[in-house]
Amino acid sequence: MKSVFLSSAEASGDHYMAEIVKALRFGGFDGELWGMGAAESRAAGVDVLWRGEQLQLFGLTEVFSSVPRVLRLLKETADTIVRRNPDAVVVVDSPDYHLRLLAKLRKYGYTGPVFYVSPPTVWAWRSGRVKYLKKYVTECFPLYKFEHDYFVSHGCSSYWDGAPLLEEFVKRGETKIPGEFAGNDRIVAFMPGSRRSEVTKLVPVMEQAAEILSARGWQPVFSVAQGLNPEAKAQLVKTLDEKRLRHFDGSGRELLAAAQCSVSASGTITVESLLLEKYMVSVYKMNALSGFIANLIVKPGLPAGCFSMTNIIAQEEIFPELFQNKCTPEAVADKALAWLEGSAEFRAEVLDKLKQTKAKLGTTGVYERWAKRIMERIAC
């Protein structure tokens, strides 16, 4: 029987993995699908031997502090893969973990094809990782066209013809607005992310920004991310309840659709905001050392000098970005109010730029094509 090992950890990466699993089954793959994953991949039918939630790390020093646990997991996982010898390996995102895992697999003698979905952002920082992608990975499946172009220009095998979020947006049609928010045009979504460490850093700033907006008659609603691990989720809900801040534990996309704008941790949500044509204030908070290191090693040549994916695709700052010391409650509120209470001309200009940027996201059907390329490689 054919066998594929799959591995994901972050909520967004686990979603991509779950969709690939569904596409593999739809395409006729009837072999074993097993590995490391979180909630969505488990629900999709992956035989999960290791829970991906344990790798929900954010920031450089947070990763460093988890080294002993990660090293044990790496060895156990690599040993199991080599012993079971799957016909293919598919890893998603989480480069600090997966590049090390792939290095061990190749060192231990695994010779099967390796596919990397949402590979490391070498175009932005730590470009030296390109040599490891060339050495360990059979084919990269990047999310955006400019990433694909970068990989190909640096000698990596890469395939791209569309952004997966565009496909899902088109398939789902109009995003449903939850009944509790219907007809309410004063909602501002606060979305602190799906990693414990970023939630811890951002929520205090967001709470104070929410108070400022509340005083102006806006209604902040905090998203409790479905991918947040249970312990962190319980702590977030407790904190918000103590502060008497409204929260929503349903789909973040549905909350975003109901809101006039959002204040969000940068990540997949920036592209969802683009697809929904919703204005967003991107916020980032790391501990001081992580932020210092990031400023040193992130390439100054990034398009528009930005961090937010929507801005990078657009090659200009459409969504304002507030990083580290610039991420204060007052600054967050000011940027949100620039949209909420700004001029009609400003809003029209931003919406026009969002429409132009959406056109750069490619075509639909990407999960099926990824699955087909995997099955072709293992002769299914």
GUFI-510772 format. One record per residue (C-alpha): x, y, z; residue in three letters. Coordinates in steps of 0.5 Angstrom, whole numbers, plus 500, padded with zeros to 3 digits. Each point is the difference from the previous one (the first is absolute). Example, Ala and Ser with C-alpha at 12.3 -4.5 7.8 and 13.67 -1.06 7.14 Angstrom:
<recs>
525491516ALA 502507498SER 
</recs>
This chain:
<recs>
500500500MET 502507498LYS 502505506SER 501507501VAL 503504506PHE 497507501LEU 502505505SER 497506503SER 500504506ALA 497508499GLU 493500499ALA 500503493SER 505495498GLY 496494503ASP 494503496HIS 504499493TYR 502493502MET 493498502ALA 498503493GLU 505496496ILE 498494504VAL 493501498LYS 503501492ALA 504494501LEU 494496502ARG 495503495PHE 506498494GLY 500493502GLY 505499505PHE 498494505ASP 507499503GLY 502502507GLU 500508502LEU 504501507TRP 505504504GLY 499507504MET 494504500GLY 495505503ALA 493500501ALA 498501492GLU 504494498SER 498495505ARG 493502498ALA 502499493ALA 502493501GLY 508500501VAL 502495505ASP 503505505VAL 506497504LEU 503507503TRP 495506501ARG 502506496GLY 498504506GLU 506499504GLN 504504494LEU 496506500GLN 506505502LEU 501507498PHE 506504500GLY 508498500LEU 501500507THR 493496502GLU 503495495VAL 507500503PHE 497498507SER 496494497SER 506497497VAL 501494505PRO 492498499ARG 501501492VAL 506496500LEU 497494503ARG 494501495LEU 505500494LEU 503494502LYS 494496501GLU 497502494THR 506499495ALA 501493503ASP 493498499THR 500503493ILE 506496498VAL 497494503ARG 493500496ARG 504503494ASN 493504497PRO 500501492ASP 500507501ALA 501506506VAL 496506500VAL 501506505VAL 497506501VAL 503507502ASP 503500507SER 507500497PRO 504500507ASP 498493501TYR 499497493HIS 506502497LEU 504497506ARG 495494499LEU 502499492LEU 507501502ALA 500494504LYS 496496496LEU 505501494ARG 505498505LYS 497494502TYR 499498493GLY 493501498TYR 500501492THR 493501499GLY 497506497PRO 499506505VAL 494506498PHE 501506504TYR 493504501VAL 501507502SER 507500500PRO 505505504PRO 499507498THR 508500498VAL 498506495TRP 499504507ALA 505498504TRP 505494502ARG 501499492SER 506495502GLY 494495501ARG 499500492VAL 506495500LYS 497495505TYR 493500496LEU 504499493LYS 504494504LYS 494497504TYR 493502496VAL 498496494THR 495506498GLU 498506504CYS 492502500PHE 501508501PRO 493504502LEU 502506495TYR 502501493LYS 506505503PHE 503494504GLU 500495495HIS 504505495ASP 505501506TYR 500492501PHE 501499493VAL 505505499SER 504497505HIS 500493497GLY 495497504CYS 494496497SER 494503501SER 493500498TYR 494506500TRP 494502497ASP 496502505GLY 499502507ALA 496495505PRO 496506503LEU 498502494LEU 497493498GLU 496500507GLU 497507499PHE 498498493VAL 497493503LYS 496503506ARG 497506496GLY 498505504GLU 502500508THR 495499504LYS 499506506ILE 498497507PRO 493501502GLY 502504506GLU 504505496PHE 495501494ALA 498507499GLY 505503504ASN 505504497ASP 504502506ARG 504494501ILE 508500500VAL 503493500ALA 506499505PHE 504494497MET 506498505PRO 502494496GLY 500493501SER 507499504ARG 500501507ARG 506504500SER 497505495GLU 494500504VAL 503502507THR 504505497LYS 495504496LEU 493499504VAL 503505505PRO 501505494VAL 493498497MET 496501506GLU 502507501GLN 499502493ALA 493497501ALA 499504505GLU 502507496ILE 495497494LEU 494499505SER 501507503ALA 498502493ARG 494496499GLY 503494496TRP 499492503GLN 507496500PRO 499493500VAL 506495501PHE 501494496SER 502494504VAL 503496495ALA 498493498GLN 507497500GLY 503503506LEU 501494505ASN 495499505PRO 504503506GLU 502506497ALA 493501497LYS 497499507ALA 505505503GLN 498505495LEU 492499501VAL 501501507LYS 504507499THR 495502495LEU 494499505ASP 504503506GLU 501506496LYS 493500497ARG 502500493LEU 495496495ARG 503494497HIS 499495494PHE 502493499ASP 497499494GLY 503501493SER 505505500GLY 498502492ARG 493500502GLU 502505506LEU 504504495LEU 494500495ALA 496503505ALA 505506502ALA 501507497GLN 508498501CYS 504496504SER 507501505VAL 503493498SER 507496502ALA 503500493SER 499493497GLY 495496495THR 495505502ILE 503506496THR 499496494VAL 493498502GLU 499508502SER 502501492LEU 495495498LEU 494503504LEU 503507498GLU 500502507LYS 505505503TYR 505497505MET 505503505VAL 505495501SER 504500506VAL 506496503TYR 503499507LYS 506495501MET 504500506ASN 506506500ALA 505495498LEU 496496494SER 498507498GLY 507503500PHE 502493496ILE 495501495ALA 502507498ASN 507498499LEU 498494496ILE 494502496VAL 502502493LYS 499508499PRO 499498493GLY 493498501LEU 495502496PRO 498507503ALA 504498506GLY 494497503CYS 498494504PHE 493499498SER 498495494MET 495504497THR 505506500ASN 506496497ILE 495497494ILE 498507499ALA 507503501GLN 497506504GLU 497501507GLU 493499499ILE 499498507PHE 504504505PRO 505496504GLU 502501508LEU 506496502PHE 503499507GLN 500507503ASN 496503495LYS 494496502CYS 497504505THR 493500502PRO 499507498GLU 504499493ALA 495494499VAL 494504501ALA 502506496ASP 502495494LYS 493497501ALA 496506500LEU 504503494ALA 495495497TRP 494500504LEU 499507500GLU 505502494GLY 498504494SER 496496494ALA 506502495GLU 505496505PHE 495494500ARG 499500493ALA 507500498GLU 502494505VAL 494496497LEU 502501493ASP 507498502LYS 498493504LEU 496498493LYS 506501496GLN 504496505THR 495494500LYS 501500493ALA 507497501LYS 498494504LEU 500495494GLY 494495499THR 496495504THR 501492500GLY 507500503VAL 499495506TYR 498495494GLU 506502496ARG 504499506TRP 497493502ALA 501498492LYS 508502500ARG 501496507ILE 496494497MET 504500493GLU 506500504ARG 498494504ILE 497496494ALA 493500502CYS 
</recs>
